[in-house]
Amino acid sequence: MNSYKICVYAICKNEEQFVERWVDSMSEADSIIVLDTGSTDNTVNKLKELGVKVYKEIFNPWRFDVARNKSLELVPEDTDICVCTDLDEVFEKGWREKVENAWKENTQQLRYRYTWNFDEDGNEGYVFLYEKIHARNGFKWVHPVHEVLNYYGDQQYIVSTEPKIQLNHYPEKSKSRAQYLGLLELSVQEDPNDDRNLHYLGREYMYMEMWDKCISTLLKHLELPTALWKPERSASMRYIAKSYMEKGNISKAKEWFAKSILEEPNLREPYVDMANLLYRLQEWSGVLYMIECALKIEDRPLSYINEPGPWGSEPYDLASIACFNLQLYKKSYYYITKAVEISPSNKRLKNNLDLIKKFI
């Protein structure tokens, strides 16, 4: 096995509740460096007590890429492998050895498995490949938010992938998304032809229930000549459909959900979203058909497009309700049993199970 000098680097602000867990997880590295961007709690003292090298700098106006680049500058030049994490993230044990084994000659960047959240039963939520492990030189962070590493080095750009490296995210649930919208709008202003950021902005408008802006922004995304990745295009179509649904335009919602399915028929998400619309309309045969189509897709892709609902109890829940209303009670019982197995803490599902049992 090769022996590399590995440095973990991070930015933080007011995250003292995560410090001990994070340092314990990152301690497999040779060094840990943190750039504090204005903590008023005990974050800095806790980090220093645990041997972390801490620097301080205030950034105004705030941008994630500027802060990340400053923290990267603080990494020693003789570092072989840089590992960028946040303090609310935790590597599963043994990550260093897996990184060293996966790091090949001339590797510039390493992709690994990332779980963004977990539900109350411990089931994984959003799961995708992350790529914040990289060589010391030749990289720069770009974009005010949803920042990514841009490679500008002279060597051939080689990316390795090791999904056995697992990083888990345990976010503070009360954390506000308020700053994201303005930063995303700035990001699109700076680079209006960046298809990924335009998609992110449209999605953020949807999260903020700004339906018309969501629709117009994502229509622009779909028109960009660089917007070629079908899963992302399909997601933009779904978000347009959801916006029309929330505006009460059911025919347009159906049209765009159908387009989403046709754009990328190998994803569960558009089928389940269409099923949810048909559920609202009490079109039970349609609900069941869409869910059966979704469940035929068994391989979950490791991309940020996949959502937890279609890969959790949601499709079985919808199918059980549809079957119950179609008087297919045994089939309904099968689906509700599967739903409860996945989400045993969900009281509504357990109540549905008790109800459906009476019809068997």
C-alpha positions in Angstrom: 0.0 0.0 0.0 1.2 3.5 -0.8 1.8 6.0 2.0 0.6 9.5 1.3 0.5 12.6 3.4 -3.2 13.4 3.9 -4.7 16.6 5.2 -8.3 17.3 6.0 -9.4 20.9 5.6 -12.7 22.6 6.4 -14.5 25.9 7.0 -16.8 26.4 10.0 -18.9 28.8 12.0 -20.6 28.2 15.3 -20.5 24.4 15.1 -19.2 23.4 18.6 -21.8 20.6 18.9 -20.0 18.8 16.0 -16.4 19.3 16.9 -15.5 16.2 19.0 -17.3 13.8 16.6 -15.8 15.4 13.5 -12.2 15.4 14.9 -12.5 11.8 15.9 -13.6 10.9 12.4 -11.0 12.9 10.6 -8.1 11.9 12.9 -7.0 9.2 10.5 -5.5 12.0 8.5 -1.9 13.3 9.1 -3.2 16.8 9.8 -6.5 18.7 10.2 -6.8 22.4 9.3 -9.9 24.5 9.9 -10.7 28.1 8.8 -13.2 29.6 11.2 -15.3 32.3 9.5 -16.7 34.1 12.6 -17.8 31.7 15.4 -19.2 33.3 18.5 -19.5 30.1 20.4 -16.8 27.7 21.7 -16.0 26.1 18.3 -12.5 27.5 18.0 -11.4 26.6 21.6 -12.8 23.0 21.3 -10.9 22.5 18.0 -7.6 23.8 19.4 -8.0 21.6 22.5 -8.2 18.6 20.2 -5.0 19.6 18.4 -6.6 21.1 15.3 -4.8 24.0 13.6 -7.3 26.8 13.4 -7.2 30.0 11.4 -9.7 32.8 11.5 -11.0 35.1 8.8 -14.3 37.0 8.2 -15.6 37.1 4.6 -18.0 39.9 3.6 -19.8 39.5 1.4 -20.0 35.8 2.0 -19.2 33.3 -0.7 -18.5 29.6 -0.2 -16.0 29.4 -3.0 -13.8 32.2 -1.6 -13.8 30.7 1.9 -13.0 27.3 0.5 -10.1 28.6 -1.6 -8.7 30.4 1.4 -8.9 27.2 3.5 -7.2 25.3 0.7 -4.3 27.8 0.7 -3.7 26.9 4.3 -3.0 23.2 3.5 0.8 22.5 3.5 2.3 22.4 0.0 3.8 18.9 0.7 0.4 17.4 1.1 -0.4 14.6 -1.3 -4.1 14.2 -0.8 -6.5 16.9 0.4 -9.8 15.9 2.0 -12.4 18.7 2.2 -15.3 18.0 4.7 -17.7 20.0 6.8 -18.0 19.6 10.6 -21.4 18.0 10.4 -20.0 15.1 8.3 -18.5 11.8 9.5 -16.4 9.2 7.6 -17.0 5.6 8.4 -14.0 4.1 10.1 -11.1 2.9 7.9 -11.5 5.6 5.3 -7.8 6.5 5.1 -6.8 3.0 4.0 -9.5 3.0 1.4 -8.4 6.4 0.1 -4.8 5.3 -0.2 -5.7 2.0 -2.0 -8.0 3.9 -4.5 -5.5 6.7 -5.2 -3.6 5.6 -8.3 -0.6 7.1 -10.0 -1.6 10.5 -11.4 -5.0 10.5 -9.7 -6.2 14.1 -9.4 -9.5 13.6 -7.7 -11.4 10.8 -5.9 -15.2 10.1 -5.9 -16.8 8.4 -2.9 -20.2 7.5 -1.5 -22.0 10.3 0.3 -25.3 10.1 2.3 -26.7 13.6 2.8 -29.4 12.6 5.3 -31.2 9.8 7.2 -34.8 9.4 8.2 -36.1 8.7 11.7 -35.7 4.9 11.1 -32.1 5.3 10.0 -32.8 4.7 6.3 -30.6 6.6 3.9 -32.1 9.7 2.3 -30.2 11.4 -0.5 -27.3 9.3 -1.6 -24.8 10.2 -4.4 -21.1 10.3 -5.3 -19.1 13.1 -3.8 -15.7 14.3 -5.1 -14.1 16.6 -2.5 -10.9 14.5 -2.1 -8.3 15.8 -4.5 -4.6 16.5 -5.2 -2.9 19.5 -3.5 -2.3 21.5 -6.6 -4.3 22.3 -9.7 -7.6 22.9 -8.1 -9.8 25.9 -7.4 -13.3 26.2 -5.9 -15.8 28.0 -8.1 -19.4 29.3 -7.6 -20.7 31.3 -4.6 -22.8 28.3 -3.4 -23.0 24.7 -4.5 -19.3 25.2 -5.0 -17.3 22.7 -7.0 -13.7 22.0 -7.6 -12.4 23.2 -11.0 -9.2 21.5 -12.3 -6.7 23.8 -14.0 -3.6 21.8 -13.7 -1.1 20.7 -16.4 -1.3 17.0 -15.8 -3.9 14.7 -17.3 -7.1 15.0 -15.3 -7.7 11.5 -13.8 -10.6 10.7 -11.4 -10.8 7.5 -9.4 -13.9 6.2 -7.8 -14.3 4.2 -4.6 -17.9 3.8 -3.3 -16.6 1.8 -0.3 -15.5 5.1 1.2 -18.6 6.3 3.0 -19.1 9.9 4.3 -22.3 10.6 6.2 -23.9 13.9 6.7 -25.9 14.7 9.9 -27.1 18.3 9.3 -28.5 20.6 11.9 -32.2 20.4 11.1 -32.9 24.0 12.1 -30.3 25.5 9.8 -31.8 28.0 7.4 -31.6 27.9 3.6 -32.2 31.7 3.4 -28.7 32.6 2.1 -28.7 30.0 -0.7 -31.2 31.7 -3.0 -29.3 35.0 -3.2 -26.0 33.2 -3.7 -27.6 31.0 -6.4 -29.0 34.0 -8.2 -25.5 35.6 -8.1 -24.0 32.4 -9.4 -26.3 32.4 -12.4 -25.6 36.1 -13.0 -21.9 35.4 -13.1 -22.2 32.4 -15.4 -25.7 32.3 -17.1 -24.6 29.4 -19.3 -23.7 27.1 -16.5 -26.5 24.5 -16.8 -26.0 22.9 -13.4 -26.4 26.2 -11.5 -29.5 27.2 -13.5 -31.0 23.8 -12.6 -30.1 24.4 -8.9 -31.6 27.9 -9.0 -34.9 26.6 -10.5 -35.0 23.9 -7.8 -34.4 26.5 -5.1 -37.3 28.5 -6.4 -39.4 25.4 -6.1 -38.3 24.9 -2.5 -39.2 28.5 -1.8 -42.7 27.9 -3.4 -41.9 30.6 -6.1 -43.7 28.5 -8.7 -43.6 30.9 -11.7 -39.9 31.7 -11.3 -39.2 27.9 -11.0 -41.0 27.3 -14.3 -39.3 30.1 -16.2 -35.9 29.3 -14.9 -36.1 25.6 -15.6 -37.4 26.2 -19.1 -34.2 28.2 -19.6 -32.2 25.3 -18.3 -33.8 22.9 -20.7 -33.0 25.2 -23.6 -29.3 25.4 -22.9 -27.2 23.5 -25.5 -25.0 22.1 -22.7 -28.0 20.7 -20.7 -27.6 17.2 -22.0 -27.6 15.0 -18.9 -30.9 13.2 -19.1 -31.4 12.6 -15.4 -31.0 16.3 -14.6 -33.2 17.3 -17.6 -35.9 14.9 -16.3 -35.6 16.4 -12.8 -36.1 19.9 -14.2 -39.3 18.7 -16.0 -40.5 17.2 -12.7 -40.0 20.4 -10.9 -41.9 22.3 -13.6 -44.7 19.7 -13.3 -44.8 20.1 -9.5 -45.0 23.9 -9.9 -47.9 23.6 -12.3 -49.5 21.2 -9.9 -49.2 23.6 -7.0 -50.6 26.4 -9.2 -53.7 24.2 -9.9 -52.9 23.6 -13.5 -53.4 19.8 -13.5 -53.3 19.3 -17.3 -49.9 21.1 -17.5 -48.6 19.1 -14.5 -49.6 15.8 -16.2 -48.0 16.9 -19.4 -44.7 17.7 -17.7 -44.6 14.6 -15.6 -45.1 12.6 -18.7 -42.2 14.5 -20.4 -40.1 13.7 -17.4 -40.8 10.0 -17.7 -40.0 10.0 -21.4 -36.8 11.9 -20.9 -35.4 9.4 -18.5 -37.6 6.3 -18.1 -35.0 4.5 -15.9 -35.6 6.6 -12.8 -38.2 6.0 -10.1 -38.7 9.6 -9.3 -40.9 10.8 -12.2 -43.2 7.7 -11.9 -43.7 8.3 -8.2 -44.3 12.0 -8.7 -46.9 11.2 -11.3 -48.5 8.7 -8.9 -48.7 11.5 -6.3 -50.6 13.7 -8.7 -53.0 10.9 -9.6 -53.4 10.2 -5.9 -54.7 13.7 -5.5 -57.1 13.1 -8.3 -58.1 9.7 -6.8 -57.2 8.0 -10.1 -56.4 4.8 -8.4 -55.6 2.6 -11.4 -53.2 5.2 -12.6 -51.5 5.4 -9.2 -51.0 1.6 -9.1 -49.7 1.5 -12.7 -47.1 4.3 -12.1 -45.9 2.6 -8.8 -45.6 -0.8 -10.5 -43.5 0.9 -13.2 -41.3 2.6 -10.5 -40.7 -0.6 -8.6 -39.5 -2.4 -11.7 -36.4 -0.1 -11.4 -34.3 -1.8 -8.8 -30.9 -0.2 -9.1 -30.6 3.1 -7.4 -28.2 5.4 -9.2 -25.5 7.2 -7.1 -26.4 10.7 -8.3 -27.8 13.7 -6.5 -30.9 13.5 -8.7 -32.2 10.4 -6.8 -34.6 11.3 -3.9 -35.3 9.3 -0.7 -39.1 9.0 -1.1 -39.2 6.7 -4.2 -36.5 4.5 -2.6 -38.2 4.3 0.8 -41.7 3.4 1.9 -43.5 6.0 -0.3 -44.2 3.8 -3.4 -45.4 0.9 -1.2 -47.6 3.3 0.7 -49.2 4.8 -2.5 -49.7 1.3 -4.0 -51.4 0.0 -0.8 -53.8 3.0 -0.8 -54.5 2.5 -4.5 -55.1 -1.2 -4.2 -57.4 -0.6 -1.2 -59.6 1.7 -3.2 -59.6 -0.8 -6.0 -60.8 -3.4 -3.5 -57.6 -5.4 -4.1 -57.2 -6.1 -0.4 -54.6 -8.8 -0.4 -52.4 -6.8 -2.7 -53.0 -3.7 -0.5 -51.9 -5.7 2.5 -48.7 -6.9 0.8 -47.8 -3.3 -0.1 -48.6 -1.8 3.3 -46.5 -4.6 5.0 -43.5 -3.6 2.9 -44.1 0.1 3.7 -44.1 -0.6 7.5 -41.0 -2.8 7.2 -39.1 0.2 5.8 -40.7 2.8 8.0 -41.6 1.1 11.3 -41.9 4.4 13.2 -44.6 5.8 10.9 -47.8 5.7 12.9 -50.0 6.4 9.9 -48.6 3.4 8.1 -49.1 1.2 11.1 -52.7 2.4 11.4 -53.2 1.6 7.7 -51.8 -1.8 8.3 -54.3 -2.5 11.1 -57.2 -1.2 9.0 -56.3 -3.2 5.9 -55.9 -6.4 8.0 -59.6 -6.3 8.7 -60.4 -6.7 5.0 -58.3 -9.8 4.4 
